[in-house]
Amino acid sequence: MNAPLQGHTASNPRHAANAFDTLLQVEQVSLEYRTPQRVVRATHEVSFEVDRADRFVVLGPSGCGKSTLLKAVAGFIEPVAGSIRLDGTQVREPGPDRIVVFQEFDQLPPWKTVRQNVMFPLLASRTLGRREAEERALHYLDKVGLAAFADAYPHTLSGGMKARVAIARALAMQPKILLMDEPFAALDALTRRKMQEELLRLWEEVRFTLLFVTHSIEEALIVGNRILLLSPHPGRVRAEINSHQFDLHSLGGVAFQQTAQRIHRLLFDEDGEGGSGAELGFHDIRIAY
């Protein structure tokens, strides 16, 4: 097996059998941004696929381009090379089929109530009329446990509650894919753990498709059923692993801790040439070629 850094595409042996399940296709995508001094390459020839109802996590160290990659999927940034397709259609601009939940929750307009915040994108996009929008908003506020706070204003809410409003607002749009950019990073440890639990509970109920960005190995193992590992800057695919066997109940377990350590070695190439899947102890791993 080749060393991961020799290429940038995770092999995918199930592609042919499950092509009809694929929702998002990212193919050989390179992204750049300009600083006052120079043009910086954020990601280099990154490829992966997200299937419907996946909890797909992009994991990598700070500065590897994972948030930039998520913004490109959202349509905010155009790749300098490669393509991004959602349901077979090339992504060229933002759209209601992709909703982003960012890290900061000050994105909630403070002059609107919780109910009005959730209704706002439904009305602004003319997806629903006011009555239907209100019904859907209350439905998803109930899903995230905030029905009793529908008439509260954001400044009266805790950080975790603001996070739940942002998730309810995103899910109310019923997007094809929910994009989350380190959504719990600003929360304290206990609230973050609670939000991870609630996100998984919501996924069990709604079975939405999730693309989740984090730099926490532990969070990636808890939230994701598949994890894409990106190298330090510029982001290149190191490997893709299946992690469906782990959840919040796995924390502290020997297998969980061993897997976290192996992922760390893969991310930072601490085995010299990256090592093979067998050497690293993974039973289901796709190394980049």
C-alpha positions as CSV (number, residue, x, y, z in Angstrom):
1,M,0.0,0.0,0.0
2,N,1.4,3.4,-0.9
3,A,2.2,6.0,1.7
4,P,-0.7,8.3,2.2
5,L,1.1,11.5,1.2
6,Q,1.8,10.2,-2.3
7,G,-1.7,10.9,-3.4
8,H,-4.9,12.6,-2.3
9,T,-7.9,10.3,-3.0
10,A,-9.2,7.8,-0.5
11,S,-9.9,4.5,-2.3
12,N,-13.5,3.5,-2.1
13,P,-14.2,-0.2,-2.9
14,R,-17.9,0.2,-2.3
15,H,-18.3,2.9,-4.8
16,A,-19.7,0.8,-7.6
17,A,-22.1,-1.1,-5.5
18,N,-23.5,1.9,-3.7
19,A,-23.3,4.7,-6.3
20,F,-27.0,5.3,-6.1
21,D,-26.7,6.2,-2.4
22,T,-24.1,8.9,-3.0
23,L,-25.3,12.4,-2.3
24,L,-22.2,14.5,-2.3
25,Q,-19.2,14.0,-4.5
26,V,-16.0,16.0,-4.0
27,E,-13.5,15.3,-6.7
28,Q,-9.8,16.4,-6.8
29,V,-10.8,19.7,-5.2
30,S,-8.0,22.3,-4.6
31,L,-8.9,25.5,-2.8
32,E,-6.9,28.8,-2.4
33,Y,-7.3,32.1,-0.7
34,R,-5.4,35.3,-1.0
35,T,-3.6,37.2,1.8
36,P,-2.0,40.7,1.4
37,Q,1.3,38.9,0.8
38,R,0.5,35.8,-1.3
39,V,-2.0,33.2,-2.5
40,V,-2.3,30.3,0.0
41,R,-3.4,26.8,-1.0
42,A,-5.8,25.6,1.6
43,T,-6.5,22.1,0.2
44,H,-4.8,20.1,-2.5
45,E,-6.7,17.5,-4.7
46,V,-9.1,16.4,-2.0
47,S,-11.7,13.7,-3.0
48,F,-14.4,12.0,-1.0
49,E,-18.0,10.9,-1.2
50,V,-20.8,11.3,1.3
51,D,-23.8,8.9,1.2
52,R,-27.3,9.7,2.2
53,A,-27.8,9.7,6.0
54,D,-24.1,9.6,6.6
55,R,-22.5,11.3,9.5
56,F,-19.4,12.2,7.7
57,V,-16.6,14.0,9.6
58,V,-13.7,15.9,8.1
59,L,-10.9,15.7,10.7
60,G,-7.6,17.5,10.7
61,P,-5.4,19.9,12.6
62,S,-6.0,23.6,12.7
63,G,-5.1,25.3,9.4
64,C,-5.5,22.2,7.2
65,G,-8.3,23.7,5.2
66,K,-11.2,21.7,6.5
67,S,-13.4,24.8,7.2
68,T,-12.5,26.2,3.8
69,L,-13.6,22.9,2.3
70,L,-16.9,23.0,4.0
71,K,-17.5,26.6,2.8
72,A,-16.8,25.3,-0.8
73,V,-19.4,22.6,-0.4
74,A,-21.8,25.3,0.9
75,G,-21.1,27.3,-2.3
76,F,-19.3,30.3,-0.7
77,I,-15.9,29.5,-2.3
78,E,-15.2,28.3,-5.8
79,P,-12.5,25.6,-6.2
80,V,-9.4,26.5,-8.3
81,A,-9.5,22.9,-9.5
82,G,-11.8,19.9,-9.2
83,S,-15.5,19.7,-8.8
84,I,-18.2,19.5,-6.1
85,R,-21.5,17.8,-7.0
86,L,-24.6,17.5,-4.8
87,D,-27.2,15.0,-6.0
88,G,-25.4,15.0,-9.4
89,T,-25.6,18.8,-9.8
90,Q,-22.4,20.9,-9.7
91,V,-22.3,23.3,-6.7
92,R,-21.7,26.9,-8.0
93,E,-23.4,29.0,-5.4
94,P,-25.1,28.8,-2.0
95,G,-28.5,27.2,-1.9
96,P,-31.2,26.1,0.6
97,D,-30.3,22.5,-0.1
98,R,-27.1,23.1,2.0
99,I,-27.5,24.8,5.4
100,V,-24.5,25.7,7.5
101,V,-24.2,25.8,11.3
102,F,-21.2,27.8,12.2
103,Q,-19.1,27.8,15.4
104,E,-20.3,31.1,16.7
105,F,-24.0,31.5,17.6
106,D,-24.1,35.3,17.5
107,Q,-25.4,34.7,14.0
108,L,-28.9,34.6,15.7
109,P,-30.4,38.1,15.2
110,P,-30.9,39.4,18.8
111,W,-34.1,41.3,18.0
112,K,-35.9,38.2,16.9
113,T,-37.3,35.6,19.3
114,V,-36.3,32.0,19.1
115,R,-39.4,31.2,17.1
116,Q,-38.7,34.1,14.7
117,N,-35.1,33.0,14.3
118,V,-36.1,29.6,13.2
119,M,-38.8,30.9,10.9
120,F,-36.6,33.5,9.3
121,P,-34.8,31.5,6.6
122,L,-38.1,29.7,5.7
123,L,-39.8,33.1,5.0
124,A,-36.7,34.8,3.4
125,S,-36.3,31.9,0.9
126,R,-40.1,31.8,0.4
127,T,-40.0,28.1,1.1
128,L,-43.2,28.3,3.2
129,G,-45.8,30.8,4.1
130,R,-45.9,32.4,7.6
131,R,-48.4,29.9,9.1
132,E,-46.6,26.8,7.7
133,A,-43.2,28.3,8.7
134,E,-44.4,28.8,12.3
135,E,-45.7,25.2,12.5
136,R,-42.4,23.8,11.2
137,A,-40.3,26.1,13.5
138,L,-42.2,24.9,16.5
139,H,-41.9,21.3,15.4
140,Y,-38.1,21.5,15.3
141,L,-37.8,23.6,18.4
142,D,-39.7,20.7,20.1
143,K,-37.2,18.3,18.6
144,V,-34.3,20.1,20.2
145,G,-36.1,20.6,23.5
146,L,-36.7,24.3,23.3
147,A,-40.5,24.5,22.7
148,A,-40.9,26.3,26.0
149,F,-38.4,29.0,24.9
150,A,-40.0,29.8,21.6
151,D,-40.7,33.4,22.7
152,A,-37.4,34.0,24.4
153,Y,-34.7,36.2,22.9
154,P,-31.2,34.9,22.2
155,H,-29.5,37.0,24.9
156,T,-31.5,35.1,27.6
157,L,-30.2,31.7,26.4
158,S,-27.1,29.8,27.3
159,G,-24.5,28.9,24.7
160,G,-25.8,25.3,24.5
161,M,-29.4,26.6,24.0
162,K,-28.2,29.0,21.2
163,A,-26.5,26.0,19.6
164,R,-29.8,24.1,19.6
165,V,-31.7,27.1,18.1
166,A,-29.1,27.1,15.3
167,I,-29.5,23.4,14.7
168,A,-33.4,23.7,14.8
169,R,-33.2,26.6,12.3
170,A,-31.0,24.5,9.9
171,L,-33.1,21.4,10.2
172,A,-36.3,23.4,9.6
173,M,-35.1,24.1,6.1
174,Q,-35.0,20.4,5.5
175,P,-31.7,20.6,3.5
176,K,-30.3,17.7,1.5
177,I,-27.2,18.0,3.7
178,L,-26.4,19.8,7.0
179,L,-23.0,21.4,7.2
180,M,-21.5,21.9,10.7
181,D,-18.3,23.8,11.1
182,E,-16.9,23.0,14.6
183,P,-20.3,23.9,16.0
184,F,-19.6,23.0,19.6
185,A,-16.0,24.3,19.9
186,A,-16.9,27.4,21.8
187,L,-18.9,25.5,24.5
188,D,-17.7,24.2,27.8
189,A,-16.8,20.5,28.0
190,L,-20.0,19.4,29.7
191,T,-22.3,21.4,27.3
192,R,-20.3,20.1,24.4
193,R,-20.8,16.5,25.5
194,K,-24.5,17.2,25.9
195,M,-24.7,18.7,22.4
196,Q,-23.0,15.7,20.9
197,E,-25.5,13.5,22.6
198,E,-28.4,15.6,21.3
199,L,-27.1,15.7,17.8
200,L,-26.9,11.9,17.7
201,R,-30.4,11.6,19.1
202,L,-31.7,14.0,16.5
203,W,-29.9,12.0,13.7
204,E,-31.6,8.8,15.0
205,E,-35.0,10.5,14.7
206,V,-34.6,12.5,11.4
207,R,-31.7,10.6,9.6
208,F,-30.4,13.7,8.0
209,T,-27.1,13.7,6.0
210,L,-24.4,15.5,8.0
211,L,-21.0,16.9,7.0
212,F,-19.2,17.8,10.2
213,V,-15.9,19.6,10.6
214,T,-13.7,19.2,13.7
215,H,-10.1,19.2,14.9
216,S,-11.0,16.9,17.9
217,I,-10.3,13.2,17.4
218,E,-12.6,12.3,20.2
219,E,-15.5,14.3,18.8
220,A,-14.9,12.8,15.3
221,L,-15.2,9.3,16.7
222,I,-18.3,10.1,18.7
223,V,-20.2,12.0,16.0
224,G,-19.1,10.3,12.8
225,N,-19.8,7.0,11.2
226,R,-17.1,7.8,8.6
227,I,-14.1,10.0,9.1
228,L,-11.9,11.7,6.5
229,L,-8.4,12.5,7.8
230,L,-6.7,15.6,6.3
231,S,-3.0,16.3,6.6
232,P,-1.5,19.5,8.1
233,H,-1.5,22.5,5.7
234,P,-2.2,22.2,2.8
235,G,-5.0,19.7,3.5
236,R,-4.5,16.4,1.6
237,V,-6.4,13.2,2.2
238,R,-4.4,10.9,4.5
239,A,-7.1,8.2,4.9
240,E,-10.7,7.5,5.4
241,I,-12.0,5.2,8.2
242,N,-15.3,3.8,9.3
243,S,-16.1,4.7,12.9
244,H,-19.7,3.5,13.3
245,Q,-18.8,1.2,16.2
246,F,-18.1,4.1,18.5
247,D,-20.5,6.4,20.4
248,L,-20.7,8.3,23.6
249,H,-20.7,5.1,25.6
250,S,-17.3,4.1,24.1
251,L,-15.5,7.0,25.8
252,G,-12.8,5.7,28.1
253,G,-12.8,2.3,26.5
254,V,-9.6,0.6,25.5
255,A,-10.6,0.3,21.8
256,F,-11.7,3.9,21.7
257,Q,-8.4,5.2,23.2
258,Q,-6.3,3.0,21.0
259,T,-8.2,4.1,17.9
260,A,-7.7,7.8,18.8
261,Q,-4.0,7.2,19.2
262,R,-3.8,5.5,15.8
263,I,-5.7,8.3,14.2
264,H,-3.3,10.8,15.7
265,R,-0.3,8.9,14.2
266,L,-2.0,8.8,10.8
267,L,-2.8,12.5,10.9
268,F,0.8,13.5,11.7
269,D,2.5,10.7,9.9
270,E,4.3,9.6,13.0
271,D,5.0,6.2,11.5
272,G,7.3,7.6,9.0
273,E,5.5,6.5,5.8
274,G,2.1,6.5,7.4
275,G,2.0,2.8,8.0
276,S,-0.5,0.3,6.5
277,G,-4.1,-0.2,7.8
278,A,-3.0,-3.6,9.2
279,E,0.0,-2.1,11.0
280,L,-2.2,0.6,12.5
281,G,-4.8,-1.9,13.7
282,F,-7.8,-0.7,11.6
283,H,-10.1,-3.3,10.2
284,D,-11.8,-1.0,7.7
285,I,-9.5,1.7,6.4
286,R,-9.0,3.3,3.0
287,I,-5.6,4.8,2.7
288,A,-5.1,7.6,0.1
289,Y,-3.3,6.5,-3.1
